[in-house]
Amino acid sequence: MKISVRVLVTVYLLVLVGLAAMLAGLISPALS
């Protein structure tokens, strides 16, 4: 069961984007 590097990178980027969106959602109300 070998996962290609491209899939790992894609998942990694999606996770980063998701975390960034969550952080932005938490921080934005506090700033405004």
N, CA, C and O atoms as a GROMACS GRO file, in nm:
protein
  128
    1MET      N    1   0.085  -0.120   0.000
    1MET     CA    2   0.000   0.000   0.000
    1MET      C    3   0.088   0.124   0.000
    1MET      O    4   0.121   0.178   0.106
    2LYS      N    5   0.127   0.168  -0.117
    2LYS     CA    6   0.216   0.284  -0.128
    2LYS      C    7   0.138   0.407  -0.173
    2LYS      O    8   0.070   0.406  -0.276
    3ILE      N    9   0.150   0.512  -0.095
    3ILE     CA   10   0.082   0.637  -0.129
    3ILE      C   11   0.181   0.729  -0.200
    3ILE      O   12   0.294   0.748  -0.154
    4SER      N   13   0.137   0.786  -0.310
    4SER     CA   14   0.228   0.873  -0.386
    4SER      C   15   0.254   1.003  -0.311
    4SER      O   16   0.172   1.048  -0.231
    5VAL      N   17   0.369   1.061  -0.338
    5VAL     CA   18   0.407   1.186  -0.272
    5VAL      C   19   0.308   1.296  -0.306
    5VAL      O   20   0.278   1.382  -0.222
    6ARG      N   21   0.258   1.295  -0.428
    6ARG     CA   22   0.165   1.400  -0.471
    6ARG      C   23   0.040   1.400  -0.384
    6ARG      O   24  -0.011   1.506  -0.346
    7VAL      N   25  -0.010   1.280  -0.352
    7VAL     CA   26  -0.130   1.269  -0.268
    7VAL      C   27  -0.101   1.323  -0.128
    7VAL      O   28  -0.182   1.395  -0.071
    8LEU      N   29   0.015   1.287  -0.074
    8LEU     CA   30   0.052   1.335   0.060
    8LEU      C   31   0.062   1.486   0.062
    8LEU      O   32   0.013   1.550   0.156
    9VAL      N   33   0.125   1.544  -0.039
    9VAL     CA   34   0.139   1.690  -0.045
    9VAL      C   35   0.003   1.756  -0.057
    9VAL      O   36  -0.022   1.858   0.006
   10THR      N   37  -0.085   1.699  -0.139
   10THR     CA   38  -0.219   1.756  -0.156
   10THR      C   39  -0.296   1.755  -0.026
   10THR      O   40  -0.357   1.855   0.012
   11VAL      N   41  -0.292   1.642   0.045
   11VAL     CA   42  -0.362   1.632   0.173
   11VAL      C   43  -0.303   1.731   0.273
   11VAL      O   44  -0.376   1.796   0.348
   12TYR      N   45  -0.171   1.742   0.273
   12TYR     CA   46  -0.102   1.833   0.365
   12TYR      C   47  -0.145   1.977   0.340
   12TYR      O   48  -0.172   2.052   0.435
   13LEU      N   49  -0.152   2.016   0.213
   13LEU     CA   50  -0.193   2.152   0.180
   13LEU      C   51  -0.338   2.176   0.219
   13LEU      O   52  -0.372   2.283   0.269
   14LEU      N   53  -0.424   2.077   0.195
   14LEU     CA   54  -0.566   2.092   0.231
   14LEU      C   55  -0.580   2.110   0.382
   14LEU      O   56  -0.661   2.192   0.427
   15VAL      N   57  -0.503   2.035   0.459
   15VAL     CA   58  -0.509   2.048   0.605
   15VAL      C   59  -0.462   2.186   0.648
   15VAL      O   60  -0.523   2.249   0.735
   16LEU      N   61  -0.355   2.235   0.586
   16LEU     CA   62  -0.304   2.368   0.620
   16LEU      C   63  -0.408   2.475   0.589
   16LEU      O   64  -0.430   2.566   0.668
   17VAL      N   65  -0.472   2.464   0.473
   17VAL     CA   66  -0.574   2.562   0.434
   17VAL      C   67  -0.692   2.556   0.531
   17VAL      O   68  -0.746   2.659   0.570
   18GLY      N   69  -0.730   2.435   0.570
   18GLY     CA   70  -0.841   2.420   0.664
   18GLY      C   71  -0.809   2.483   0.798
   18GLY      O   72  -0.892   2.553   0.856
   19LEU      N   73  -0.688   2.459   0.848
   19LEU     CA   74  -0.647   2.517   0.976
   19LEU      C   75  -0.640   2.670   0.966
   19LEU      O   76  -0.682   2.740   1.058
   20ALA      N   77  -0.588   2.719   0.856
   20ALA     CA   78  -0.578   2.864   0.837
   20ALA      C   79  -0.717   2.927   0.834
   20ALA      O   80  -0.738   3.034   0.890
   21ALA      N   81  -0.812   2.860   0.768
   21ALA     CA   82  -0.949   2.912   0.761
   21ALA      C   83  -1.013   2.913   0.900
   21ALA      O   84  -1.082   3.008   0.936
   22MET      N   85  -0.988   2.807   0.978
   22MET     CA   86  -1.042   2.800   1.114
   22MET      C   87  -0.984   2.912   1.200
   22MET      O   88  -1.056   2.979   1.273
   23LEU      N   89  -0.852   2.931   1.192
   23LEU     CA   90  -0.786   3.036   1.270
   23LEU      C   91  -0.838   3.174   1.229
   23LEU      O   92  -0.863   3.259   1.315
   24ALA      N   93  -0.856   3.196   1.101
   24ALA     CA   94  -0.907   3.324   1.052
   24ALA      C   95  -1.048   3.346   1.105
   24ALA      O   96  -1.084   3.458   1.143
   25GLY      N   97  -1.129   3.240   1.109
   25GLY     CA   98  -1.265   3.251   1.159
   25GLY      C   99  -1.268   3.284   1.307
   25GLY      O  100  -1.358   3.352   1.354
   26LEU      N  101  -1.168   3.234   1.381
   26LEU     CA  102  -1.163   3.260   1.525
   26LEU      C  103  -1.107   3.398   1.555
   26LEU      O  104  -1.150   3.464   1.650
   27ILE      N  105  -1.010   3.442   1.474
   27ILE     CA  106  -0.942   3.569   1.501
   27ILE      C  107  -1.021   3.689   1.449
   27ILE      O  108  -1.023   3.794   1.514
   28SER      N  109  -1.087   3.675   1.334
   28SER     CA  110  -1.158   3.788   1.273
   28SER      C  111  -1.260   3.853   1.367
   28SER      O  112  -1.260   3.975   1.380
   29PRO      N  113  -1.348   3.776   1.433
   29PRO     CA  114  -1.446   3.838   1.524
   29PRO      C  115  -1.378   3.914   1.638
   29PRO      O  116  -1.430   4.015   1.684
   30ALA      N  117  -1.264   3.865   1.684
   30ALA     CA  118  -1.194   3.928   1.796
   30ALA      C  119  -1.134   4.063   1.754
   30ALA      O  120  -1.124   4.155   1.835
   31LEU      N  121  -1.095   4.074   1.628
   31LEU     CA  122  -1.033   4.198   1.580
   31LEU      C  123  -1.137   4.305   1.551
   31LEU      O  124  -1.112   4.423   1.574
   32SER      N  125  -1.251   4.264   1.501
   32SER     CA  126  -1.352   4.362   1.461
   32SER      C  127  -1.429   4.419   1.579
   32SER      O  128  -1.518   4.503   1.560
   0.00000   0.00000   0.00000
